[in-house]
Every structure is written in structure tokens, then in C-alpha cells.
Amino acid sequence: MTTDAIRVAIAEDSAILRDGLVQLLTDRGFDITEAVSDPDALRASVERDVPDVAVVDIRMPPTFTDEGLRAALELRRRHPRLGILLFSQYIETRYAAQLLAEDAAGIGYLLKDRVADVGDFVEALVRVASGGTALDPEVVTQLVGASRRSGSLSGLSAREREVLSLMAEGRSNAAIATTLVISEGAVEKHVANIFAKLDLPVSQSDHRRVLAVLRFLES
């Protein structure tokens, strides 16, 4: 999918950041359906004209807690094919895990302070709009940590936890192998072991693999 085929809605309460996102994405060929400052306006905008993906800040008016994330959950349930890219300064694991567990296809969660390259942000947005997954490593760490504390990952080895975290970020087997400096064959064996230990179906599809892992993390 090229950027000029992607229609984007933006929900961000900071006028400076909102206008900056509009300019940045417009310059790169995205079609901005609307840019709004609160969850109610986002809901109304999506109902009028469903985009391919919505970039949503988590904390927006009126209480600046989790309004954006809850709106994203609601919109996702109403429009299952709508991509959601959470773009926030904060990690909110409870609702984030719920959003990811219901269907991780077309879900992203990036931390504003950690996006150092515009190209990385654009790549993540394209991936989410195309039905992929884009998760900040710190978000994955928080989700995996929550599951580990509950004992859900107790059967996995340390290396399998590393592979699981990289899978949840949306990495391919080749990318995992490069990151961990091991062979792709070794990654494939670790992935098979992870699914066997978690009683999750093995799939040749990277997307289904990530979806299953994130469903497990939420549980």
C-alpha cells in the first residue's frame, strides 16, 4: 500500500502536534480525512467518513486519562477493519492489552518520545493501515512483564521470552535472527516451542502469529 492510498484521521489535543502531524503526513502523500482534538469529535469524524487508520493520543479531554484509548476500543469494535495507531507519551497496559487481544491486525502503539525518525513513524503507519502490527519495544516490555508477573510465561525459557517480545513488536523471523544474532532456523524452533508451550496454534502467517501472541499476553 502506497501512502497516497492511505486515508488517515488524527485525534490529538495538542494543536501544535496535531497540525504538525497533518503537515508531515500530507507532505508524504497521505490523505487526511480530519484532524480533531477530542474523543467525541473523533467518533463523529469516523462515523461520517471511515478512514483506513486513525492516529489517536491516549490522554485527551475532558480528564486526560484514557479517553483516547477507550474511544479507539469503541471505534475498533464498530469498525473492525479500521487501523488504530496509538501515539502517546504514556503506556496504558490494561486497555492496550484489551485492544490488542481482540484483534491485533492493524494495531500500533508508539511512544512519542521514542520516535526519533519520521521514516520509522511513516513506516509504522503504513504497516498498521495494511493490517500489520507496530509496537514500541517498551510497550511490549510492559505487556510481557504484566504476563510474567501473573505467571503466564513461567514455562518459557529466557531466550523464548526474548523471541516472544520481538514477535509482538511485529518483527519477522529474519529480523529476530539479526537482533539476537542467531540463525533463522533457530528462531523457527523457538517460535514452534513458544506456541507449543502456550497451547497456541502454529501458523505460517506472521500476522496470525503476532495476533495469537498478543491474545495470550492479554490473558
PyMOL commands that set and color helices and strands:
alter all, ss='L'
color gray80, all
select helices_A, chain A and resi 3-5+15-27+39-48+67-78+93-102+112-114+118-129+137-149+158-168+173-180+184-198+206-218
alter helices_A, ss='H'
color red, helices_A
select strands_A, chain A and resi 7-11+31-36+53-56+83-88+107-111+133-135
alter strands_A, ss='S'
color yellow, strands_A
deselect
rebuild
show_as cartoon
